[in-house]
Amino acid sequence: MTTNASECFNDILRRARGLPIQGLIMSIYYNLVSLFLKRTSKVEYWTSSDSSTFAPHTKAVLELAE
């Protein structure tokens, strides 16, 4: 989990490398907001489409274990 998150953040920084400091900060901010909005919309879709509190992959693993 940590490696994936750090790679994602490194990718954001890599794209904004040549910007001045204000542009760098704004780029990081907007990229992180976009990332969190995408994840929030996925969670909202999961919770609205099913009464389960688990993500689809977790639910499938739990069903196999039963």
Secondary structure, DSSP 8 states (H G I E B T S, - for coil): -HHHHHHHHHHHHHHTTTS-HHHHHHHHHHHHHHHHHHHHHHHHHHHHH-S-SS-HHHHHHHHHH-
